[in-house]
Every structure is written in structure tokens, then in C-alpha cells.
Amino acid sequence: MTVTSDPGTTTPVISVDPASASRTADTARRLAPVADGRVDDPRWVAAARDAWSDLPSTLRRPLLDFRRASGPTGSVLVRGLPVDEPALPPTPSVKGSVQRGASVPAAVLLMIAAGLGDPAAFRPEKSGALVQDVVPVPGQEDFQGNAGSVLLTFHNENAFHPHRPDFVMLLCLRADHDRVAGLRTACIRQALPLLSEESRETLYRPEFVTSAPPSFGSGSGGTAPQPVLSGAPEDPDVRVDFAATEPLTPRAARAMAELQAAFGETAQTALLEPGDLAIVDNRVTVHGRTAFTPRYDGRDRWLQRSFVLTDLRRSRGCRDADGYVLD
């Protein structure tokens, strides 16, 4: 297994060799009978957490390094993971599609989620499933969310929520037909030097309101006025959704436009292939997707998504019975 990158400019890549991929697949399959194969069951999650230790150390070590310091791009790409591609059913094409039954891809996602922190989901979105399908849905082409196929604007995942995910994981099971759907990421660590001093100061002011994304349905509300940047001036966190964040003042609008341009200038694009896992540090990196044309023939682009919280206890008041689903 190798880790490669162009320091400071491109997303690091962790390449999984065939032997490590085979061992990972074997570990994933051993989870199948736990809790009758119900991946949302706490017993299944506990088994996935234990199984993390059985994964090859050459996979675990760079992922733990990424958890500690996500680097200039705030993202990493793991290539060569097992997804049991020959056994995959047709790509789902219904709104709200999730994975609740044990599978190799679901096990890979939740084992790695348990290594990075704890898996988490949000009850109003995708019915609170820990493993969610990201697939194009007929009639939803213009949707600014996981069911659409138009250009998806840059955003932090669930930027409106006080306990938004720390990491977003996207595992490719099937690429789009034309191989043009690119995952776009942009990190505040690379965009910050491009911002004027005035914009930096403004982005730290509570002059922005962010609504819940459409995937949460109507009535999910939004935030009180808040800043887009927070934390250390030299390495801030970012909290924005360019489709859902509204600037409240003219200077806030100018600063937000400048930030969007800086993200566009520093963005990375990855064309995901089956077995590719993109992990995004949602605290410092926004993500989006280029447009593509689905065919709705059962072979469309299919990603599976899981969220990670690095400190589950902070959201204790939002979770029933200390589970993994936030209200």
C-alpha cells in the first residue's frame, strides 16, 4: 500500500494493494451475520468497530494520520477498496434510497467510520440511515442535493446543523456512464491566502444565515446569524453552503462571493472509480460535483455515503438512547 501526493496542491491518494483489498473484503464479509445483517443496529456498529482493528495496518495508519491532520486539501482518496462489484444489484433510482442490509461496501464504510470516530446520521435526512445511497433520481435532475445530476455547488455537509459531520465519506460502487461526474473539493487552508483582509474579517462576523438543505425536507429551519469562519485565524474552520447560506449585509455578500471565487480557483476534482473512497474533512473543506447525464438504466453512478463525528458525546442531547442518529 502506498500514499502519494503532490504536497500542498493535490489530494493525497492511498493505494490499496490486492492482498490488502482481499483481507479487507474477508473482514467485511465476516460482519454479514451480525444482528441479522442490520447495519443500523448498535450491535452491528460495535462489530464494525472491533473489525477496524483487523484491517491491514497499512490502511489504518495513514487514515489515523489523516484524522489527526487532514493536510492542505482537507481530503484524502483511498483507491482499490473492495465493493463486491460483480454482485451489485442495479443502481437504485428512488428518492431516499439507503443501505440497511449488510454488504461489503456498507461494512467498508462503517469499519472506516468507526476508525475515524463514530458513524452518525440525521433523522430527517434519508430516514437516519448510517449508509446512504447517492444516486440520480428521475425528475430530480435540478435538485441541489444527492439525488440531482446538475452542477452541485460547494457546501459543507449539513452546514446549518450545530453538530454537522466532521468527516464525509463517499465510496464509489459504480461510475457514471460517461466518466464525467467529478467530486470537487476545496479547502479553506488553500483559499484563505487569496482572500482580502476585509473579507477575512467579515467572514468572522455573524452576518450569514444558512438554511437546511432540501434533503431534510420542509420545516427543518436554519441557523441564527453566524460567521462563515471560526477558530484560529491561521487555520479556521469554515461553515457555508453556497446554495443555502444567505449574506445579511452588502459586505457579507462581497466576502462570500470572494470566498466562492477562491474555492473555485483552488478546487480539486476527482473522477471516482469503483473502489474509490473519498474522505472529506467537513470542518475545513467544502465539496460539490460536476454535472453528468444519467440514463436510468440500472447502471448509473452509485456512491454510498456515511458521516463521521469525532466526538459523539458533544451531540448526546440530540440522540435518543445514546444512539448514532441525530434529530
C-alpha positions as CSV (number, residue, x, y, z in Angstrom):
1,M,0.0,0.0,0.0
2,T,1.4,3.4,-0.9
3,V,0.5,7.0,-0.1
4,T,1.2,9.6,-2.8
5,S,0.6,13.3,-3.1
6,D,1.9,16.5,-4.6
7,P,2.4,18.4,-1.3
8,G,0.2,21.4,-0.9
9,T,-1.5,21.1,-4.3
10,T,-3.3,17.8,-4.8
11,T,-5.4,15.4,-2.7
12,P,-3.3,12.6,-1.3
13,V,-4.0,9.1,-2.6
14,I,-3.8,5.9,-0.5
15,S,-3.5,3.0,-2.9
16,V,-4.7,-0.4,-1.6
17,D,-2.8,-3.4,-3.0
18,P,-4.7,-6.5,-4.0
19,A,-3.6,-8.5,-0.9
20,S,-4.8,-5.8,1.4
21,A,-8.1,-5.4,-0.5
22,S,-8.7,-9.1,-0.2
23,R,-8.1,-9.1,3.5
24,T,-10.4,-6.1,3.8
25,A,-13.1,-7.9,1.9
26,D,-12.8,-11.0,4.1
27,T,-13.1,-8.9,7.2
28,A,-16.2,-7.1,5.7
29,R,-17.9,-10.4,4.9
30,R,-17.4,-11.7,8.5
31,L,-19.8,-8.9,9.6
32,A,-22.7,-10.2,7.5
33,P,-24.5,-12.3,10.1
34,V,-24.1,-9.9,13.0
35,A,-27.5,-8.5,14.2
36,D,-29.2,-10.4,11.3
37,G,-27.3,-8.2,8.9
38,R,-28.9,-4.9,10.1
39,V,-26.2,-2.3,9.6
40,D,-28.0,0.3,11.7
41,D,-28.2,-1.9,14.7
42,P,-25.8,-0.8,17.5
43,R,-24.5,-4.4,17.7
44,W,-23.6,-4.3,14.0
45,V,-21.8,-0.9,14.5
46,A,-20.0,-2.4,17.5
47,A,-18.8,-5.3,15.5
48,A,-17.6,-3.0,12.7
49,R,-15.7,-1.0,15.3
50,D,-14.0,-4.2,16.5
51,A,-13.3,-5.2,12.9
52,W,-11.5,-1.9,12.2
53,S,-8.5,-3.4,14.2
54,D,-8.4,-6.4,11.8
55,L,-7.9,-4.2,8.7
56,P,-4.4,-4.0,7.3
57,S,-2.2,-1.7,9.3
58,T,-1.0,-0.1,6.1
59,L,-4.6,1.1,5.6
60,R,-5.3,2.1,9.2
61,R,-2.1,4.1,9.8
62,P,-2.5,6.7,7.0
63,L,-6.2,7.1,7.9
64,L,-5.3,7.8,11.5
65,D,-2.7,10.3,10.3
66,F,-5.4,11.9,8.2
67,R,-7.7,12.1,11.2
68,R,-5.1,13.9,13.2
69,A,-4.0,16.3,10.5
70,S,-6.1,16.4,7.3
71,G,-3.5,18.4,5.4
72,P,-3.6,21.3,2.9
73,T,-6.5,19.9,0.9
74,G,-8.6,18.6,3.9
75,S,-9.3,15.4,1.9
76,V,-7.9,12.0,1.0
77,L,-8.7,9.4,-1.6
78,V,-8.4,5.7,-0.9
79,R,-8.2,3.6,-4.1
80,G,-8.6,-0.1,-4.6
81,L,-11.1,-0.9,-1.8
82,P,-13.4,-3.9,-2.3
83,V,-17.0,-3.2,-3.2
84,D,-18.0,-6.6,-4.5
85,E,-18.8,-5.1,-7.9
86,P,-19.9,-8.3,-9.7
87,A,-22.6,-8.9,-7.0
88,L,-24.0,-5.4,-7.1
89,P,-27.7,-5.0,-7.9
90,P,-29.0,-2.3,-10.4
91,T,-28.3,1.2,-9.3
92,P,-31.2,2.4,-7.2
93,S,-33.3,5.2,-8.7
94,V,-35.7,6.2,-6.0
95,K,-35.7,9.1,-3.7
96,G,-34.4,8.4,-0.2
97,S,-32.6,5.2,-1.1
98,V,-30.4,3.8,1.7
99,Q,-28.5,0.6,2.6
100,R,-29.8,-1.1,5.7
101,G,-28.6,-4.6,4.9
102,A,-25.1,-6.0,5.4
103,S,-22.9,-5.8,2.3
104,V,-19.2,-5.5,1.6
105,P,-19.4,-1.7,0.8
106,A,-21.5,-1.0,3.9
107,A,-19.0,-2.8,6.0
108,V,-16.1,-1.0,4.5
109,L,-17.7,2.4,5.2
110,L,-18.7,1.6,8.8
111,M,-15.4,0.0,9.7
112,I,-13.5,3.1,8.5
113,A,-16.1,5.4,10.1
114,A,-15.5,3.6,13.4
115,G,-11.8,4.1,13.0
116,L,-12.1,7.8,12.3
117,G,-14.6,8.4,15.1
118,D,-18.2,7.2,15.2
119,P,-20.7,6.8,12.4
120,A,-23.7,9.2,12.5
121,A,-26.8,10.2,10.6
122,F,-29.6,12.7,10.8
123,R,-33.2,11.5,11.3
124,P,-34.8,14.0,8.8
125,E,-32.4,13.0,6.1
126,K,-32.6,9.6,4.4
127,S,-34.6,8.3,7.4
128,G,-31.5,8.4,9.6
129,A,-29.7,5.5,7.8
130,L,-26.0,5.2,8.5
131,V,-25.2,4.1,5.0
132,Q,-26.9,6.2,2.3
133,D,-27.1,5.9,-1.5
134,V,-26.1,8.9,-3.6
135,V,-27.8,8.2,-6.9
136,P,-29.5,10.2,-9.6
137,V,-33.3,10.1,-9.4
138,P,-35.7,10.7,-12.3
139,G,-37.3,14.1,-12.1
140,Q,-34.7,15.3,-9.6
141,E,-32.1,16.4,-12.1
142,D,-32.0,20.0,-11.0
143,F,-32.1,19.1,-7.3
144,Q,-29.2,20.7,-5.2
145,G,-28.5,17.5,-3.3
146,N,-27.5,13.9,-3.6
147,A,-30.4,13.0,-6.0
148,G,-29.6,15.6,-8.6
149,S,-27.3,15.5,-11.6
150,V,-26.7,19.2,-12.4
151,L,-23.7,21.0,-11.1
152,L,-23.8,20.7,-7.3
153,T,-22.4,23.9,-5.7
154,F,-19.8,23.9,-3.0
155,H,-21.0,23.3,0.6
156,N,-20.1,21.9,4.0
157,E,-22.3,18.9,4.7
158,N,-25.3,20.0,6.8
159,A,-23.7,23.4,7.4
160,F,-26.9,24.6,9.2
161,H,-26.6,21.9,12.0
162,P,-24.8,22.5,15.3
163,H,-23.3,19.0,15.0
164,R,-22.6,18.8,11.4
165,P,-20.3,15.8,10.4
166,D,-16.6,16.1,11.0
167,F,-15.9,13.8,8.0
168,V,-17.9,12.9,5.0
169,M,-17.1,9.6,3.3
170,L,-18.1,8.8,-0.3
171,L,-17.5,5.3,-1.6
172,C,-17.9,4.7,-5.3
173,L,-19.7,1.5,-6.3
174,R,-20.3,2.4,-9.9
175,A,-19.1,5.3,-12.0
176,D,-21.3,7.3,-14.3
177,H,-21.6,6.1,-17.9
178,D,-19.5,9.0,-19.4
179,R,-16.9,9.2,-16.7
180,V,-17.5,13.0,-16.3
181,A,-19.1,13.2,-12.8
182,G,-16.3,14.7,-10.8
183,L,-16.2,15.1,-7.0
184,R,-15.0,18.7,-6.4
185,T,-13.3,19.7,-3.1
186,A,-11.8,23.0,-1.9
187,C,-10.1,23.6,1.4
188,I,-10.1,26.9,3.3
189,R,-6.4,26.3,4.0
190,Q,-5.6,26.9,0.3
191,A,-8.3,29.5,-0.3
192,L,-7.5,31.7,2.7
193,P,-4.4,33.4,1.3
194,L,-6.4,34.5,-1.7
195,L,-8.9,36.5,0.4
196,S,-8.5,40.2,1.2
197,E,-8.1,41.3,4.8
198,E,-11.5,42.9,4.7
199,S,-13.2,39.7,3.5
200,R,-11.4,37.6,6.2
201,E,-12.6,40.0,8.9
202,T,-16.2,40.0,7.5
203,L,-16.4,36.2,7.3
204,Y,-15.7,36.0,11.0
205,R,-18.7,38.2,11.7
206,P,-22.2,36.8,12.4
207,E,-23.7,38.1,9.2
208,F,-24.7,34.9,7.5
209,V,-27.8,32.6,7.8
210,T,-27.8,29.0,6.5
211,S,-31.0,27.1,5.8
212,A,-31.3,23.3,6.0
213,P,-30.6,21.5,2.6
214,P,-33.6,20.3,0.6
215,S,-32.8,16.7,1.6
216,F,-34.0,17.5,5.1
217,G,-37.5,18.4,3.8
218,S,-39.5,21.4,4.6
219,G,-39.7,22.8,8.1
220,S,-36.2,22.0,9.1
221,G,-35.4,25.6,9.7
222,G,-31.9,27.2,9.7
223,T,-29.4,29.0,11.8
224,A,-29.3,32.2,13.7
225,P,-26.9,34.8,12.2
226,Q,-23.5,33.2,12.4
227,P,-20.0,33.6,10.9
228,V,-18.7,31.6,8.0
229,L,-15.2,31.3,9.5
230,S,-14.4,30.4,13.1
231,G,-11.5,29.4,15.2
232,A,-7.8,30.1,14.7
233,P,-7.2,32.9,12.2
234,E,-4.3,31.0,10.7
235,D,-6.3,27.8,10.3
236,P,-10.0,28.5,10.6
237,D,-13.0,26.2,10.3
238,V,-15.5,27.0,7.5
239,R,-19.2,26.7,7.6
240,V,-21.0,27.6,4.4
241,D,-23.4,26.2,1.7
242,F,-23.4,28.4,-1.4
243,A,-26.9,27.2,-2.3
244,A,-28.3,27.8,1.2
245,T,-26.2,30.4,3.0
246,E,-27.6,34.0,2.8
247,P,-25.4,37.0,3.5
248,L,-27.2,39.6,5.6
249,T,-25.2,42.7,4.7
250,P,-23.6,44.1,1.5
251,R,-20.1,43.5,2.9
252,A,-21.0,39.9,3.8
253,A,-22.2,39.4,0.2
254,R,-18.9,40.7,-1.2
255,A,-16.9,38.5,1.2
256,M,-19.0,35.4,0.3
257,A,-18.5,36.0,-3.4
258,E,-14.8,36.4,-2.9
259,L,-14.7,33.1,-0.9
260,Q,-16.6,31.3,-3.6
261,A,-14.2,32.5,-6.2
262,A,-11.2,31.4,-4.1
263,F,-12.7,28.0,-3.7
264,G,-13.2,27.8,-7.4
265,E,-9.5,28.8,-8.0
266,T,-8.1,26.2,-5.6
267,A,-10.6,23.3,-6.2
268,Q,-9.5,19.7,-6.8
269,T,-11.6,17.4,-9.0
270,A,-11.6,13.6,-8.7
271,L,-13.3,11.2,-11.1
272,L,-14.2,8.3,-8.8
273,E,-14.0,4.7,-10.0
274,P,-15.4,1.6,-8.2
275,G,-13.5,1.0,-5.0
276,D,-12.5,4.7,-4.6
277,L,-13.3,6.2,-1.2
278,A,-13.1,10.0,-0.8
279,I,-12.9,11.3,2.7
280,V,-13.6,15.0,3.2
281,D,-12.7,16.9,6.4
282,N,-16.0,18.7,6.6
283,R,-14.7,21.3,9.1
284,V,-12.2,22.8,6.7
285,T,-13.2,21.6,3.2
286,V,-16.3,22.1,1.0
287,H,-17.4,19.7,-1.7
288,G,-19.6,19.6,-4.7
289,R,-19.9,17.7,-8.0
290,T,-19.7,18.4,-11.7
291,A,-22.8,17.8,-13.9
292,F,-23.5,14.5,-15.6
293,T,-26.2,12.8,-17.6
294,P,-27.9,9.8,-16.0
295,R,-29.6,7.2,-18.2
296,Y,-31.7,5.5,-15.6
297,D,-30.9,2.1,-16.9
298,G,-29.7,0.4,-13.7
299,R,-26.0,1.2,-14.4
300,D,-25.9,4.9,-13.3
301,R,-23.4,6.4,-10.9
302,W,-23.8,5.0,-7.5
303,L,-22.0,6.2,-4.4
304,Q,-22.6,5.2,-0.8
305,R,-22.2,7.9,1.9
306,S,-21.6,7.8,5.6
307,F,-20.9,10.6,8.1
308,V,-18.4,10.6,11.0
309,L,-18.4,12.5,14.3
310,T,-15.0,12.5,16.1
311,D,-16.6,13.4,19.4
312,L,-20.0,11.7,19.6
313,R,-20.6,12.9,23.2
314,R,-21.0,16.5,22.2
315,S,-24.3,15.6,20.4
316,R,-25.6,13.5,23.3
317,G,-28.7,15.7,23.7
318,C,-29.7,15.3,20.1
319,R,-29.6,11.4,20.1
320,D,-32.1,9.0,21.5
321,A,-30.7,6.3,23.8
322,D,-27.1,7.5,23.1
323,G,-27.5,6.0,19.6
324,Y,-26.0,7.2,16.3
325,V,-28.9,9.1,14.8
326,L,-29.3,12.9,15.5
327,D,-32.6,14.7,15.5
